[in-house]
Amino acid sequence: MRALFAALILAAAPLGAFAPDALAETAPPPQVERPEAAAPAAKPAEPDRAKRLDALFAALKVAPDDESAKEIAARIDVALTPSGSDTADLLMARASQATQAKQFDLAVELLDGLLRIEPDYLEAWNKRATIFFLREDYSDALVDLRQVVAREPRHYGAWAGIAIICKEIGDEKRALEAARRAIAIYPHLDAMVDMEKELAIKVEGRPI
């Protein structure tokens, strides 16, 4: 389960994007709310970039097969990942190196600093969520993933991460909701398709 989460988030499954309503607004356990994680208003993208993303997400939803869906997702990733700041890119590179070396405390410290100067940098929230998950700090991971979907409601990778964590902690109803949000954006996201089938039986029972 951890490997799946890391693959979805570190790949920046760009985008995974879910829809922002119920799950995005569901607060995690109150004892873990981080002071830097106040719920933001979604920041509009530049007009040209926004149009490009709209077109890519529309194409992803109707992609005819896994291969074409992966190609579109990769293009979405490219569109969403850049920070637009040399300083942010440097801090992200150092945080990635620290993560690979399993220096998780250092990586979180670097990402904390990065998010103070670039609070709308989706990949930084994603990366920190992954580190929290690897440390089994599921509550803080959920806080950060909520920041991702608050800024980009179509981020299917973040919604998939929410589904995986909710399943891990036994909240199968919310896991099912999150998995369905991921699939609504990326219908060929096989890991979520499989999870949705499994959880639908557990949560809703077999159809009569």
Stockholm file with secondary structure:
# STOCKHOLM 1.0

chainA/1-208         MRALFAALILAAAPLGAFAPDALAETAPPPQVERPEAAAPAAKPAEPDRAKRLDALFAALKVAPDDESAKEIAARIDVALTPSGSDTADLLMARASQATQAKQFDLAVELLDGLLRIEPDYLEAWNKRATIFFLREDYSDALVDLRQVVAREPRHYGAWAGIAIICKEIGDEKRALEAARRAIAIYPHLDAMVDMEKELAIKVEGRPI
#=GR chainA/1-208 SS CHHHHHHHHHTTCTTBBCCSSHHHHCCCCGGGCCTTCCCCCCCCCCHHHHHHHHHHHHHHHTCSSHHHHHHHHHHHHHHHSCCSCHHHHHHHHHHHHHHHTTCHHHHHHHHHHHHHHCTTCHHHHHHHHHHHHHTTCHHHHHHHHHHHHHHCTTBHHHHHHHHHHHHHTTCHHHHHHHHHHHHHHCTTCHHHHHHHHHHHHHHHCCCC
#=GC SS_cons         CHHHHHHHHHTTCTTBBCCSSHHHHCCCCGGGCCTTCCCCCCCCCCHHHHHHHHHHHHHHHTCSSHHHHHHHHHHHHHHHSCCSCHHHHHHHHHHHHHHHTTCHHHHHHHHHHHHHHCTTCHHHHHHHHHHHHHTTCHHHHHHHHHHHHHHCTTBHHHHHHHHHHHHHTTCHHHHHHHHHHHHHHCTTCHHHHHHHHHHHHHHHCCCC
//
